[in-house]
């Protein structure tokens, strides 16, 4: 019987996006029900396998998306689907790359569930694209998310700081405005999908805070100061307001961690 880490590695090596999502949801169920029991260990690939498409561009080369137009909304939802596919791989990479027998089993419970959530988000977005005459891979995307993974592959604290606490938390900040624009354009389906994703991402950020604080405590580090140091050293972009204070607070993300960046 394969271990959690070995199964996670299989997901990383799967190139088909829908199969990657299906394997993610299946692994969470098997882990939750005790079919997969051992955490184990595995060597994750430097880069996960992906479909041949989409074409990956530099973020600055990505075309602007106008949510008032159907093709703009399709492009926007395609971009979110790309984020969710990256999130699937980021979650299983976290488990396999930073497997540590001294971590509580709850750590693996939390992140395996996150992996399943991200997979469900991706399949929901793929259905939206199909319903609107498109499909994942038909539009260009950028590779910024996996670049963040590569820059934090040496330290679990850096990975937790940059992925859930910067990138996913930023999704909490931007979602309300996007939801309102989608509603204004009359696309209630897209707005509902994005609202569901945003609500579920609160728990993902909460898991990031929980385990970031846990590891800081084990290392004798101040969490807020450590977060700020890691962001300044490891994050290429800017962490700037407006912050979704209510959603971040619901995730247990203290304002003292990120508000100093508002005055940088």
C-alpha positions in Angstrom: 0.0 0.0 0.0 1.4 3.4 -1.0 2.0 6.1 1.6 0.5 9.6 1.6 3.8 11.1 0.3 4.1 8.5 -2.5 0.5 9.1 -3.6 1.1 12.9 -3.4 4.1 12.5 -5.7 2.0 10.5 -8.1 -0.3 13.5 -8.4 2.6 15.8 -9.0 3.7 13.5 -11.9 0.3 13.4 -13.5 0.2 15.7 -16.5 -3.6 15.6 -17.3 -5.2 18.4 -15.3 -8.6 16.7 -14.7 -6.9 13.5 -13.7 -4.7 15.4 -11.4 -7.8 16.9 -9.7 -9.5 13.5 -9.5 -6.5 11.9 -7.9 -6.3 14.7 -5.4 -9.9 14.3 -4.3 -9.5 10.5 -4.2 -6.4 10.7 -2.1 -8.1 13.0 0.5 -10.9 10.5 0.8 -8.6 7.5 1.2 -6.5 9.4 3.8 -9.6 10.6 5.7 -11.1 7.1 5.8 -7.8 5.4 6.8 -7.3 3.5 3.6 -4.0 5.3 3.3 -2.4 5.4 6.7 1.4 5.9 6.5 2.8 9.3 5.9 6.0 7.9 4.3 8.4 9.8 2.2 9.0 10.5 -1.5 11.2 12.7 -3.8 9.0 15.2 -5.5 9.9 16.4 -9.0 11.6 19.8 -9.3 8.6 20.8 -11.4 5.2 19.0 -11.6 4.0 17.6 -14.8 1.4 19.7 -16.6 -0.7 19.6 -19.8 1.0 20.8 -23.0 -1.2 23.9 -22.9 -1.6 26.7 -21.8 1.2 28.7 -23.2 3.0 30.3 -20.3 3.9 34.0 -20.6 5.6 36.5 -18.4 3.0 38.1 -16.1 3.5 41.5 -17.8 2.8 40.0 -21.2 -0.7 38.7 -20.2 -3.5 40.5 -21.9 -5.9 42.6 -19.9 -9.3 41.0 -19.0 -12.5 43.1 -19.1 -15.1 41.5 -17.0 -17.9 43.4 -18.7 -17.4 41.3 -21.8 -18.1 37.6 -22.1 -14.6 36.8 -23.5 -13.1 38.8 -20.7 -15.0 36.8 -18.1 -14.0 33.6 -19.7 -10.3 34.7 -19.6 -10.7 35.7 -16.0 -12.1 32.3 -15.0 -9.4 30.6 -17.0 -6.8 32.6 -15.0 -8.5 31.4 -11.8 -8.5 27.8 -13.0 -4.8 28.1 -13.7 -4.2 29.4 -10.1 -6.2 26.5 -8.7 -4.3 23.9 -10.8 -1.1 25.4 -9.4 -2.6 25.3 -5.9 -3.2 21.5 -6.3 0.5 21.0 -7.1 1.7 23.4 -4.4 -0.3 21.5 -1.7 1.0 18.1 -2.6 4.5 19.5 -3.1 4.3 20.9 0.4 3.5 17.4 1.8 6.2 15.5 -0.1 9.0 18.1 0.0 8.7 18.9 3.7 7.7 15.5 5.1 8.8 15.5 8.7 8.0 12.7 11.1 8.1 15.1 14.0 5.1 17.1 12.6 1.7 16.2 14.0 -0.6 14.1 11.9 -3.0 17.0 11.9 -0.5 18.9 9.6 -1.1 16.2 6.9 -4.8 16.1 7.6 -5.1 19.9 7.0 -3.1 20.0 3.8 -4.6 16.9 2.3 -8.0 18.5 2.7 -6.7 21.7 1.1 -5.5 19.6 -1.9 -9.0 18.2 -2.3 -10.6 21.6 -2.1 -8.2 23.0 -4.7 -9.1 20.1 -7.0 -12.8 20.7 -6.6 -12.3 24.4 -7.4 -10.4 23.5 -10.6 -13.1 21.1 -11.8 -15.9 23.6 -11.1 -14.0 26.3 -13.1 -13.3 23.8 -15.9 -17.1 23.1 -16.2 -17.7 26.9 -16.3 -15.2 27.2 -19.2 -16.8 24.3 -21.1 -20.3 25.8 -20.6 -19.0 29.0 -22.2 -17.3 27.3 -25.2 -13.8 27.1 -23.8 -11.5 24.8 -21.8 -8.5 25.0 -19.6 -5.4 25.4 -21.7 -7.0 27.4 -24.6 -5.8 30.7 -23.3 -2.3 31.8 -22.2 -1.3 31.9 -18.5 1.7 32.9 -16.4 4.1 30.9 -14.3 4.5 33.2 -11.3 3.0 30.8 -8.8 5.4 28.0 -9.5 8.3 30.5 -9.4 7.2 31.2 -5.8 7.4 27.5 -5.1 10.9 27.2 -6.6 12.1 30.2 -4.5 10.8 28.5 -1.3 11.8 24.9 -1.9 14.5 24.9 0.8 12.5 25.9 3.9 8.9 25.0 5.0 8.6 28.4 6.8 9.4 30.3 3.7 6.9 28.2 1.7 4.1 28.8 4.3 4.9 32.5 4.4 4.8 33.0 0.7 2.2 30.6 -0.6 -0.8 30.6 1.9 0.1 33.8 3.7 0.9 36.0 0.8 -0.5 34.5 -2.4 -3.7 32.9 -1.1 -4.3 35.8 1.3 -4.1 38.2 -1.6 -6.9 36.2 -3.2 -9.0 37.1 -0.1 -8.2 40.8 -0.8 -9.1 40.8 -4.5 -12.2 38.5 -4.5 -14.8 40.9 -3.3 -14.1 43.4 -6.0 -14.1 40.8 -8.7 -17.3 39.2 -7.4 -19.1 42.6 -7.6 -17.8 43.2 -11.2 -19.1 39.7 -12.2 -22.5 40.5 -10.7 -22.6 43.9 -12.4 -21.9 42.1 -15.7 -24.9 39.8 -15.0 -22.7 36.7 -14.6 -24.2 35.3 -11.4 -22.8 31.8 -12.0 -19.2 33.1 -12.2 -19.8 35.3 -9.1 -21.2 32.4 -7.1 -18.2 30.2 -8.1 -15.7 32.9 -7.1 -17.6 33.5 -3.8 -17.4 29.8 -2.9 -13.7 29.7 -3.6 -13.1 32.8 -1.6 -14.9 31.5 1.4 -13.1 28.2 1.3 -9.7 29.9 0.9 -10.2 31.4 4.3 -9.6 27.9 5.8 -6.5 27.5 3.6 -5.0 30.8 4.9 -6.0 29.7 8.4 -4.0 26.4 7.9 -1.0 28.5 6.8 -1.2 30.7 9.9 -1.6 27.7 12.2 1.4 25.8 10.9 3.6 28.9 10.3 3.1 29.8 14.0 3.6 26.2 15.1 7.0 25.9 13.3 8.1 29.4 14.5 7.4 28.3 18.1 9.5 25.1 17.6 12.3 27.2 16.2 12.0 29.9 18.9 11.2 32.6 16.4 8.8 35.6 16.6 6.1 34.8 14.0 5.3 38.4 13.0 8.9 39.4 12.6 9.8 36.1 10.8 6.9 36.6 8.4 8.0 40.1 7.5 11.6 39.1 7.1 10.7 36.1 4.8 8.4 38.3 2.7 11.0 40.9 2.2 13.7 38.3 1.3 11.6 35.8 -0.7 8.7 37.6 -2.3 9.4 39.4 -5.6 6.2 41.4 -5.7 4.7 44.0 -3.4 2.5 43.3 -0.4 0.2 46.3 -0.3 -3.2 47.3 0.8 -6.1 47.3 0.7 -6.2 44.2 2.8 -9.4 42.2 3.4 -9.2 42.7 7.2 -12.4 40.8 7.9 -11.5 37.7 5.9 -7.9 37.7 7.1 -9.1 38.0 10.7 -11.5 35.1 10.1 -8.5 33.1 9.1 -6.7 34.0 12.3 -4.2 36.1 10.4 -3.0 38.8 12.8 -2.9 42.3 11.4 0.5 42.8 13.1 2.0 40.4 10.6 1.1 42.2 7.4 0.1 45.8 8.2 3.7 47.0 8.5 3.9 46.5 4.7 1.3 49.2 4.2 3.8 51.7 5.3 6.9 50.3 3.5 
